[in-house]
């Protein structure tokens, strides 16, 4: 009996020691003091990649962890198409990630769950002053900083230098010398007649890229207060009429906007003088060897404008590591780290002081795209930042533009019809 009691006592001691050990380990994971004096934390960072930026971010994380040994950044890599579903699942399950890379398409949908960074980064004004003004509507919502810009995109003009040279047409050499659309159209005709181009221009089949012309005519899709459609005013109708004219005079092939041909493939064929696309095509076209190409300034209508976009890092409320997440966002936003990220990824930096990065390829091309952004209408980001509304009418806009090109309706009728879809989307968003 005595012997049994002794054995039980020894077993109880071992069990007690095991429980104490487990408790200590748990405390370490949850927030014990780390080597640098902060609590040990793990930051779940949901991430998607379009190119090599994931590898670049892993290097940045490694540097950060070396400087902050109490912080572990857990990069959760997913496909972009799964981003919204992944975030909704984590948030509704009560376990939001500390951080997520997010695009302009999703930023509005998750803004209500975002951590207001302004209280962690020295105030909204000081933080936002570092970045291009044209992208501010995307990440400052109701005076809250809901995300930090990581890279920016811009619509711009890529041209076939070989065809332009053959036709004896020189492109603008500075932002003070940009063409009007009429001058550009005449230049395209010369490149087609004397340079041998089959088409003058291809234009991506998306409302986003088309809206470049809308903003250059001084138009917008939605009023600045977000209460009604404005796309059917005089500027909107003029933009549609000119877009149709580019098709009817043969400068642009109808096949792209009728959905049959990929503009990238047409430009790569070497038979098209120019492509209105985005800065990401610099990396895409890098392997072209059958002709010389470059980037030049877009023509202007009543004013210059591009359409800004980009990717951001959002921190989430309820992660229980909000301060540490905000500290990491602050690190990513510094000139040194943000410049490294964009230079090595062949992206454009949103920082005002990082416009001239020393890229391994296309440095002068990125400078022109950056200049387009610095001469962009504020209406562009105000419109495209309304991502709880825009997706509800963008297909209507695209289809109505096709109807105009096909000659089935007038520009005014098409924009009136689009305005009705916009007003309905605004009303639905308020329900």
C-alpha positions as CSV (number, residue, x, y, z in Angstrom):
1,X,0.0,0.0,0.0
2,X,2.8,2.3,1.0
3,X,4.7,1.4,-2.1
4,X,1.7,2.2,-4.3
5,X,1.2,5.6,-2.6
6,X,4.9,6.5,-3.3
7,X,4.6,5.6,-7.0
8,X,1.4,7.7,-7.3
9,X,3.1,10.6,-5.6
10,X,6.1,10.5,-8.0
11,X,3.7,10.3,-11.0
12,X,1.8,13.4,-9.7
13,X,5.1,15.3,-9.4
14,X,6.0,14.5,-13.0
15,X,2.5,15.5,-14.2
16,X,2.8,18.8,-12.3
17,X,6.2,19.5,-13.8
18,X,4.9,18.7,-17.3
19,X,1.9,21.1,-16.9
20,X,4.2,23.8,-15.6
21,X,6.5,23.3,-18.6
22,X,3.6,23.5,-21.1
23,X,2.3,26.7,-19.4
24,X,5.7,28.3,-19.7
25,X,5.9,27.3,-23.4
26,X,2.5,28.8,-24.1
27,X,3.4,32.0,-22.4
28,X,6.5,32.3,-24.6
29,X,4.3,32.0,-27.7
30,X,1.7,34.4,-26.5
31,X,4.0,37.2,-25.5
32,X,6.9,36.5,-23.2
33,X,9.8,39.0,-23.2
34,X,12.0,38.5,-26.3
35,X,15.7,39.2,-26.6
36,X,15.1,42.8,-27.6
37,X,12.8,43.4,-24.7
38,X,9.5,43.1,-26.6
39,X,7.0,40.3,-26.3
40,X,7.5,37.3,-28.7
41,X,4.9,37.6,-31.4
42,X,4.0,36.0,-34.7
43,X,2.5,38.2,-37.5
44,X,0.4,36.3,-40.0
45,X,0.9,38.1,-43.3
46,X,-1.5,37.1,-46.2
47,X,0.4,37.6,-49.5
48,X,-0.1,37.1,-53.2
49,X,2.5,37.6,-55.9
50,X,2.3,38.7,-59.6
51,X,6.0,38.3,-60.2
52,X,9.1,38.1,-58.1
53,X,7.9,40.4,-55.3
54,X,7.2,37.5,-53.0
55,X,10.9,36.6,-53.0
56,X,11.8,40.2,-52.5
57,X,9.5,40.5,-49.5
58,X,10.9,37.3,-47.9
59,X,14.3,39.0,-47.9
60,X,12.9,42.1,-46.3
61,X,11.2,40.0,-43.7
62,X,14.5,38.2,-42.9
63,X,16.2,41.6,-42.4
64,X,13.3,42.7,-40.1
65,X,13.4,39.6,-38.0
66,X,17.1,39.9,-37.6
67,X,16.6,43.4,-36.2
68,X,13.6,42.4,-34.1
69,X,14.3,38.9,-32.8
70,X,11.1,38.8,-30.9
71,X,9.0,39.1,-34.1
72,X,8.3,36.3,-36.5
73,X,6.5,37.2,-39.7
74,X,4.6,34.2,-41.1
75,X,4.1,34.9,-44.9
76,X,0.9,33.0,-46.0
77,X,1.2,32.9,-49.8
78,X,-2.0,32.4,-51.8
79,X,-3.2,33.0,-55.3
80,X,-4.7,36.5,-55.9
81,X,-8.0,35.0,-57.0
82,X,-8.4,33.5,-53.5
83,X,-7.5,36.7,-51.5
84,X,-11.0,38.0,-50.8
85,X,-12.3,34.6,-49.8
86,X,-9.2,33.9,-47.6
87,X,-9.6,37.2,-45.7
88,X,-13.3,36.8,-45.2
89,X,-12.9,33.3,-43.8
90,X,-10.2,34.4,-41.4
91,X,-12.2,37.5,-40.3
92,X,-15.5,35.7,-39.8
93,X,-13.7,32.9,-38.0
94,X,-12.5,35.4,-35.4
95,X,-8.9,35.1,-36.4
96,X,-8.0,38.0,-38.7
97,X,-4.5,38.1,-40.0
98,X,-2.1,40.7,-38.6
99,X,-1.5,41.9,-42.2
100,X,-2.4,41.4,-45.8
101,X,-1.2,42.6,-49.2
102,X,-4.3,44.1,-50.8
103,X,-5.1,45.7,-54.1
104,X,-7.4,48.6,-55.0
105,X,-10.1,46.1,-55.9
106,X,-10.4,44.8,-52.4
107,X,-9.3,47.7,-50.2
108,X,-12.8,49.2,-50.0
109,X,-14.5,45.9,-49.0
110,X,-12.1,45.4,-46.0
111,X,-11.7,49.0,-44.9
112,X,-14.2,48.5,-42.1
113,X,-12.0,45.8,-40.5
114,X,-8.7,47.7,-41.0
115,X,-6.6,49.1,-38.2
116,X,-6.4,52.9,-38.3
117,X,-2.6,53.2,-38.7
118,X,-2.6,57.0,-38.0
119,X,-2.4,56.5,-34.2
120,X,0.7,54.3,-34.6
121,X,2.7,56.2,-37.4
122,X,2.8,59.8,-36.0
123,X,-0.5,61.0,-37.4
124,X,-2.3,60.8,-40.7
125,X,-0.8,64.0,-42.2
126,X,2.8,63.2,-41.4
127,X,2.4,59.6,-42.8
128,X,0.4,60.5,-46.0
129,X,2.8,63.4,-46.9
130,X,5.4,60.8,-47.9
131,X,3.3,59.4,-50.7
132,X,1.9,60.6,-54.1
133,X,-1.3,62.7,-53.5
134,X,-3.1,61.0,-56.4
135,X,-3.5,57.7,-54.5
136,X,-4.6,59.1,-51.2
137,X,-8.4,58.4,-51.7
138,X,-7.6,54.7,-51.9
139,X,-6.1,54.4,-48.4
140,X,-7.4,57.3,-46.4
141,X,-11.1,56.7,-45.6
142,X,-13.1,58.9,-43.2
143,X,-9.9,60.5,-42.1
144,X,-8.4,57.1,-41.1
145,X,-5.3,55.6,-42.6
146,X,-6.6,52.1,-43.5
147,X,-3.5,50.8,-45.3
148,X,0.0,51.8,-46.4
149,X,0.9,52.1,-50.1
150,X,3.6,49.6,-51.3
151,X,3.7,50.2,-55.0
152,X,1.7,52.2,-57.6
153,X,0.6,51.5,-61.1
154,X,-0.1,54.0,-63.9
155,X,-1.7,53.8,-67.3
156,X,0.6,55.0,-70.0
157,X,1.8,54.7,-73.6
158,X,4.2,52.1,-74.9
159,X,5.3,52.5,-78.5
160,X,7.2,50.6,-81.3
161,X,10.3,52.7,-81.7
162,X,11.4,50.8,-84.8
163,X,8.1,51.7,-86.6
164,X,8.2,55.3,-85.4
165,X,11.9,55.7,-86.6
166,X,11.1,54.2,-90.0
167,X,8.3,56.7,-90.4
168,X,10.5,59.6,-89.2
169,X,8.2,60.4,-86.3
170,X,9.8,61.7,-83.1
171,X,7.9,61.2,-79.9
172,X,7.7,63.9,-77.2
173,X,11.0,64.2,-75.3
174,X,9.6,66.0,-72.2
175,X,6.4,66.5,-70.3
176,X,6.3,70.1,-71.7
177,X,6.0,68.7,-75.2
178,X,3.2,66.2,-75.1
179,X,0.9,65.7,-78.1
180,X,-2.8,66.6,-78.2
181,X,-4.9,63.6,-79.2
182,X,-5.4,65.1,-82.7
183,X,-1.6,65.5,-83.1
184,X,-1.1,62.0,-81.8
185,X,-3.6,60.6,-84.3
186,X,-1.8,62.4,-87.2
187,X,1.4,60.9,-86.0
188,X,-0.1,57.4,-85.9
189,X,-1.4,57.8,-89.5
190,X,2.2,58.7,-90.6
191,X,3.6,55.6,-88.8
192,X,0.9,53.5,-90.5
193,X,1.5,55.1,-94.0
194,X,5.3,55.4,-93.9
195,X,6.4,53.0,-91.2
196,X,4.3,50.0,-92.3
197,X,2.2,49.7,-89.1
198,X,-1.0,47.7,-89.6
199,X,-2.7,49.5,-86.7
200,X,-1.8,52.7,-85.0
201,X,-2.9,51.9,-81.4
202,X,-4.3,49.1,-79.3
203,X,-6.0,49.9,-76.0
204,X,-6.7,47.3,-73.2
205,X,-10.2,46.1,-73.1
206,X,-11.1,47.4,-69.7
207,X,-13.1,50.3,-68.3
208,X,-10.1,51.2,-66.1
209,X,-7.9,51.8,-69.1
210,X,-10.7,53.5,-71.1
211,X,-11.3,55.9,-68.2
212,X,-7.9,57.5,-68.8
213,X,-9.6,59.4,-71.7
214,X,-12.5,60.3,-69.4
215,X,-10.2,62.0,-66.9
216,X,-8.2,63.7,-69.7
217,X,-11.4,65.3,-70.9
218,X,-12.1,66.5,-67.3
219,X,-14.8,64.0,-66.6
220,X,-15.5,61.5,-63.8
221,X,-17.7,58.5,-63.2
222,X,-19.2,59.6,-59.8
223,X,-19.6,63.0,-58.1
224,X,-16.9,63.8,-55.6
225,X,-19.4,63.4,-52.7
226,X,-20.3,60.0,-54.0
227,X,-24.0,60.6,-54.3
228,X,-24.7,60.5,-58.1
229,X,-23.3,59.6,-61.5
230,X,-21.5,62.2,-63.5
231,X,-20.3,60.0,-66.4
232,X,-23.0,61.3,-68.8
233,X,-22.0,65.0,-68.6
234,X,-20.4,66.8,-71.6
235,X,-16.9,65.6,-70.7
236,X,-18.0,61.9,-70.5
237,X,-19.8,62.1,-73.8
238,X,-16.8,63.7,-75.5
239,X,-14.5,61.0,-74.2
240,X,-16.7,58.3,-75.7
241,X,-17.1,60.1,-79.0
242,X,-13.3,60.4,-79.4
243,X,-12.8,56.8,-78.4
244,X,-15.2,55.8,-81.2
245,X,-13.4,58.0,-83.6
246,X,-10.1,56.2,-83.0
247,X,-11.9,53.0,-84.1
248,X,-13.8,54.4,-87.1
249,X,-10.9,56.1,-88.7
250,X,-8.8,52.9,-88.6
251,X,-6.3,54.0,-86.0
252,X,-7.5,51.2,-83.7
253,X,-8.7,47.6,-84.6
254,X,-12.2,46.9,-83.5
255,X,-11.2,43.3,-82.8
256,X,-9.8,44.2,-79.3
257,X,-12.9,45.8,-78.0
258,X,-15.2,43.3,-79.6
259,X,-13.3,40.8,-77.5
260,X,-11.5,38.8,-80.2
261,X,-7.9,39.8,-79.9
262,X,-5.3,40.3,-77.1
263,X,-3.7,43.7,-77.4
264,X,-0.5,42.4,-75.9
265,X,-0.1,39.8,-78.6
266,X,-0.9,42.4,-81.3
267,X,1.8,44.7,-80.0
268,X,4.3,41.9,-79.7
269,X,3.7,41.0,-83.4
270,X,5.5,44.2,-84.3
271,X,2.7,45.5,-86.5
272,X,1.1,48.0,-84.0
273,X,2.6,51.5,-83.4
274,X,1.5,51.9,-79.8
275,X,-0.2,50.2,-76.8
276,X,-2.1,52.1,-74.1
277,X,-1.6,49.9,-71.1
278,X,0.0,50.0,-67.7
279,X,3.6,50.1,-66.3
280,X,3.5,46.4,-65.5
281,X,3.9,45.8,-69.3
282,X,7.5,47.1,-69.0
283,X,8.4,43.8,-67.3
284,X,6.1,41.8,-69.7
285,X,7.7,43.2,-72.9
286,X,11.2,42.9,-71.6
287,X,11.9,39.9,-73.7
288,X,10.9,41.4,-77.1
289,X,13.8,41.2,-79.4
290,X,12.3,41.5,-82.9
291,X,11.9,45.3,-82.6
292,X,12.9,48.3,-80.4
293,X,10.2,49.7,-78.1
294,X,9.9,52.4,-75.5
295,X,7.6,54.5,-73.3
296,X,6.5,58.0,-74.2
297,X,4.1,60.6,-72.7
298,X,0.4,60.0,-73.3
299,X,-1.4,62.6,-75.4
300,X,-3.7,65.0,-73.6
301,X,-7.3,66.3,-74.2
302,X,-8.3,69.3,-72.0
303,X,-5.7,68.1,-69.4
304,X,-3.2,65.4,-68.8
305,X,-4.2,62.4,-66.6
306,X,-3.4,58.8,-66.0
307,X,-5.3,56.4,-63.6
308,X,-3.5,55.4,-60.5
309,X,-3.7,52.0,-58.9
310,X,-1.4,49.8,-56.8
311,X,-1.0,47.5,-53.9
312,X,-1.1,48.2,-50.2
313,X,-0.5,46.6,-46.9
314,X,-3.4,46.5,-44.5
315,X,-3.3,45.7,-40.8
316,X,-6.4,44.3,-39.1
317,X,-8.3,45.1,-35.9
318,X,-8.7,42.1,-33.6
319,X,-5.4,40.4,-34.5
320,X,-4.1,41.0,-30.9
321,X,-0.8,42.1,-32.3
322,X,-1.9,45.5,-33.7
323,X,1.0,47.5,-32.4
324,X,3.6,45.0,-33.7
325,X,1.8,44.9,-37.1
326,X,1.8,48.7,-37.3
327,X,5.5,48.8,-36.4
328,X,6.2,46.4,-39.4
329,X,4.0,48.5,-41.7
330,X,6.0,51.6,-40.6
331,X,9.3,49.7,-41.5
332,X,7.9,48.7,-44.9
333,X,7.0,52.3,-45.6
334,X,10.5,53.8,-45.0
335,X,12.3,55.2,-48.0
336,X,15.1,52.5,-47.7
337,X,12.8,49.5,-47.5
338,X,10.1,50.7,-49.9
339,X,12.7,51.6,-52.5
340,X,14.4,48.3,-52.2
341,X,11.1,46.5,-52.6
342,X,10.1,48.4,-55.7
343,X,13.5,48.5,-57.4
344,X,14.0,44.8,-57.1
345,X,10.4,43.9,-58.1
346,X,10.5,46.3,-61.1
347,X,7.6,48.3,-59.6
348,X,7.0,52.0,-59.1
349,X,7.3,53.4,-55.6
350,X,4.5,55.5,-54.2
351,X,6.9,57.6,-52.2
352,X,7.5,61.1,-53.5
353,X,11.2,60.8,-52.8
354,X,11.7,57.5,-54.6
355,X,10.5,58.3,-58.2
356,X,14.0,57.8,-59.7
357,X,15.0,54.3,-58.6
358,X,18.1,52.7,-60.2
359,X,16.3,49.8,-62.0
360,X,18.2,47.1,-63.7
361,X,15.9,47.6,-66.7
362,X,13.7,50.4,-68.0
363,X,14.7,53.2,-65.6
364,X,13.7,56.0,-68.0
365,X,10.4,54.3,-68.8
366,X,9.4,54.2,-65.1
367,X,10.3,57.9,-64.8
368,X,7.7,58.7,-67.6
369,X,5.0,56.5,-65.9
370,X,5.8,58.3,-62.7
371,X,5.4,61.7,-64.4
372,X,2.0,60.6,-65.7
373,X,0.9,59.9,-62.1
374,X,2.1,63.3,-60.9
375,X,-0.1,64.9,-63.6
376,X,-3.3,62.9,-62.8
377,X,-6.8,64.1,-62.0
378,X,-7.9,63.6,-58.4
379,X,-11.2,62.3,-59.8
380,X,-9.4,59.1,-61.0
381,X,-8.6,57.7,-57.6
382,X,-11.8,59.2,-56.1
383,X,-13.8,57.1,-58.6
384,X,-11.7,53.9,-58.5
385,X,-11.4,53.8,-54.7
386,X,-15.2,53.3,-54.5
387,X,-14.8,49.5,-54.8
388,X,-18.1,48.6,-53.2
389,X,-19.8,50.5,-56.1
390,X,-17.6,50.3,-59.2
391,X,-17.7,46.5,-59.7
392,X,-21.5,46.7,-59.8
393,X,-21.5,48.9,-63.0
394,X,-18.1,48.3,-64.7
395,X,-19.5,45.6,-67.0
396,X,-22.4,47.9,-68.0
397,X,-19.8,50.6,-68.9
398,X,-17.7,48.2,-70.9
399,X,-20.7,46.8,-72.8
400,X,-22.1,50.2,-73.5
401,X,-18.8,51.4,-74.9
402,X,-18.8,48.4,-77.2
403,X,-22.3,49.3,-78.4
404,X,-21.1,52.8,-79.3
405,X,-18.1,51.4,-81.2
406,X,-20.4,49.0,-83.1
407,X,-22.6,52.0,-84.0
408,X,-25.7,50.6,-82.2
409,X,-26.1,53.6,-80.0
410,X,-24.9,57.1,-79.5
411,X,-22.3,58.2,-77.0
412,X,-24.9,60.2,-75.1
413,X,-27.4,57.3,-74.9
414,X,-24.7,54.9,-73.8
415,X,-23.5,57.2,-71.0
416,X,-27.1,57.9,-69.9
417,X,-27.6,54.2,-69.6
418,X,-24.3,53.8,-67.7
419,X,-25.3,56.7,-65.4
420,X,-28.5,54.8,-64.5
421,X,-26.4,51.7,-63.6
422,X,-24.1,53.9,-61.5
423,X,-27.0,55.5,-59.6
424,X,-28.5,52.1,-58.9
425,X,-25.1,50.8,-57.6
426,X,-24.9,53.9,-55.3
427,X,-28.4,53.3,-54.0
428,X,-27.8,49.6,-53.5
429,X,-24.6,50.3,-51.6
430,X,-26.5,52.4,-49.1
431,X,-28.9,49.7,-48.2
